[in-house]
Every structure is written in structure tokens, then in C-alpha cells.
Amino acid sequence: MFDYALNIIGNDWIMIALAAMVLLLGTKRVPDATKKLARVMAQYDKTKNMVQDEIKKAKGELNINISGPVMSERQKLETLAKSFGVNTEGKTDDDLRNLVNSKLGGNAKADQDTTKQ
């Protein structure tokens, strides 16, 4: 049948929004409205950045430096373990997996059970 949806994309929306603003507010009040909108957007960005910084502080930063492709599971485990400051010498894959998982705050037993199913 007929599709009456507006297929407007890109900059067309900006033009429609500006035209609607001029029609609703009039030409005298548009500069004040844009200033208020700019203040609201600046406050939003400031608050968003503050929240993101707090989230980063709360969860901590993982400093995982990978210089190239990681080919094996052992290399992945060693890279993760080294990023947490764990000595990898003399440890089996299961030991490393459990240590990394405990550093991440997960439950190693539950993770192993789900992979077997």
C-alpha cells in the first residue's frame, strides 16, 4: 500500500527544527532560546563527563598492553595476569584463569560450569 512516513534524514531535521522554533517562538525570542539551549547542552556534557569520570574511578582502570595478536589461550591468560600484577611462572592455565577471574571479581567455579554445558 502507500507509505506516508517521513523519510527525512541528515541535515533536513535541523532545518525542520529551526523552522519550527521560529514559528513557535517568533524571531525575537529565538536568540534567547538558543542561548538557553546551549547552556543546557553544556551543563549536560559537563554532568555526563563527571559521571563517566566517577564510573572510571569506581571500577578502576585496566592497563592491558597488547603489542600484537594473541595466538593462544595461554598468551591471553598471561597478558591478563600480567596486567593485574600476577606472576605467571610455574602456574597452570587453570590457576591463571582462577586468579584473573578473582581479580575481575567473578566466580571461577560458575564460569567453568557454564562453559561445560
N, C-alpha and C positions, 0 to 999 in steps of 0.2 A: 504494500500500500504506500501511502505518502508518509514521508518522514518530515515533520515540521520542527525538528530540533535545530537549535542554532549551532552551526558549525563554524564557530569563530575561534581562532587560535592566535597566539602570539600577541603582537602589539595592538591588535584590534581591541582587546579587552581594556587596555589602558585608555584608548581613545573613547570607548563607551563609558568608562568610569569617569573620565574628565567631563564629558558632555553631560552625564547625569548629575555630577557635582555642580556644574554651572547652572543647570536647570533647577535643581533643588535649592541651592543656596543663593544664587544670584552672583553677579560679577563682583559686587562689593565685599562679600563675605568669603570668597574663595581663598584669597591670600591668608586670612586668619585661620581658615580651616586647614590649609596645607601646612601652616606653621605648627598647629596643634597636632596634626597627624605626624609630622616629622619628629616632634617631641615624644609622642607616644612610641613611635618606632625606635627611637634612640633609647628610651627607657627599657623597652622590650629587649633590645640587643644587649644592653648593659646587664639586665637581670638574667638573661639567658647565659651570658658568659660567666656571671658569678655562680650560677647553679652548676654549670659544667665544670668550673674550677673546683667547687666543693665536692662534686662527684669524683673527680680525679684524685683529690686529696684523700677522700674516704676509702676508695678502693685501692689506691696506690698505683704506682706506675710499674709496669713490667718492662725491664730493659733487656729485651731479647734481640741480640745482634746476630743476624744470619747473613753470612757473606756470600753464600751461593746456594744452589739447590741442595736439599737434604734428601739423600737417596734411600736410606734405610730407617727402620723404626728405631734402631739403636741410636743413630745420629740425632733423630728428633728428640729422643729422651735425654740424651746428653746435652743437647742445646738448651732444652728447657731446664734441666737440672743445674747447669752452669749459670743460667740467668737468675736462679734462686740462690746461688752460692753453695750448692751441694757438690761435694767431692764425688766424682763418678767412678773413680778407680776401685776395682775389686767388687763392684756391685752388679748384681744381675739385672736383667731388664725388668723383672717384676719388682725388685727392690726400688729401682729408679722410678718406675711407674707409681708405686705407692708413695714415695717421697714427694714426687711432683704433685700428685693428687692431693696429698695432705697440705702442701704449701698453697695450693689453689683453694683449699677449703672444701674439697669434695670428699665423697665417701668411696674409697677404692673398692671395697667389697661389693657395693651396689653396682658400680660401673662394670666390674668384671662379670657379675651375674647377668647384666643386661646384654653384654656382648656375646655370651654363650648361647643365648636364646635365639 
